[in-house]
């Protein structure tokens, strides 16, 4: 446990010097601006949209851009940064010589993926609420029925997707893995537009962040499928990642 806590502190020092924070901030601000423009200038001013609580439509406008592209790309950059620390220092080839286990190595990086996913969500939700008030939404803030469930489930789905993304960096060339993680977010627009009520989207890893913030809050079989998919993916890919670290990360990674 002591070694793991020490490794967490080391990872924190490395992350503080990273430039990924600038990109993450941009990837959270852009969808909020997009949602604000679509909601206030098009849905309300142009089409006269009205409902009992405007927060629901406004957040959906943000989530469709944020959850489908910006959040998956942000966590892909986090996974890439955590991987490249060891790659650039040549540590992956020396890992088995250190007095630490592969499990400690993986869990220290996985913990930071989860932590940054949580902080990114927290920052974005604060931006969403601020943007809503700027847009003139005066309805009661649906904290328990909307913001808390979507925050928790969205973070859960993001961590599961981040686990997959980190494993891809361990297995493939860095540029290939990053390109794959970015490109694979795009087909989700087609999946999300499917009105057949199929559970297939829940098996698509890059869809889990936005599903956690939208469809998964419906409850029932959809919520159960979502949670099961996240747990199975996180556990199985964590095992595969630890095994890959033990066997050695490819030198061309």
Secondary structure as UniProt FT lines:
FT   HELIX           2..16
FT   HELIX           20..37
FT   HELIX           38..44
FT   TURN            45..47
FT   HELIX           54..65
FT   HELIX           66..70
FT   HELIX           71..89
FT   HELIX           91..94
FT   HELIX           95..97
FT   HELIX           102..134
FT   TURN            135..136
FT   HELIX           143..147
FT   HELIX           148..171
FT   HELIX           174..186
FT   HELIX           188..192
FT   HELIX           200..203
FT   HELIX           205..207
FT   HELIX           208..213
FT   HELIX           215..218
FT   HELIX           220..247
FT   TURN            251..252
//
